[in-house]
């Protein structure tokens, strides 16, 4: 019987240590001023919890979502270590239809397991789940990452560019959108010079 993607990720997360490290993603940390006490924040594909737990440490109410039981077990332990409460939800990120969504911030860091044929629906759900006036905070790899081989899938078509993100969020107020090559040090999963694109975009207020 062939392994499912969930089986493969569970096996990766069951290994000793934290696959992507215990510290938050550097871009998330650089945007700490956005995460206010009492905000409702959704962290998509949050894995072992490094980003969700960090945001919770800023005082936000965090919902950390991942489909891997092994990842969420580590994430719960990390939250306990830091003395923060996080709502953990095991969910396939392609199945949000039962969630109404009223989040102040949706955090989407390296969610590039989504191929182009599924990316559109995932982005539409992200836009729906953030409330009017709320923010999408996103970091992804650019196609050049395939040559760097320092993290992410080996599929250039899964990667983002600034133009792709601008076109995917046409009605949002793009507050920050930068392509850059930077060294990433996030466990053995993301390590070394990487081709990145960062975005912060605000959903328009309802008329």
Protein Blocks (a to p, Z undefined) as FASTA:
>chain_A
ZZdfklmmmmmmmpgcjfkojbdcfklmmmmmmmcghiacddehklnommmmmmmmnopa
cddddfbfklmmmmmmmmmmnopacddddddfklmklpnbjafbdcdehillbcfklmmm
mmmmmmmmpcghiacddddddfklmmnongcjfbfklpccfklmmmmmmmbccfbdcddd
ddddehjklgcjdddddddddddddZZ
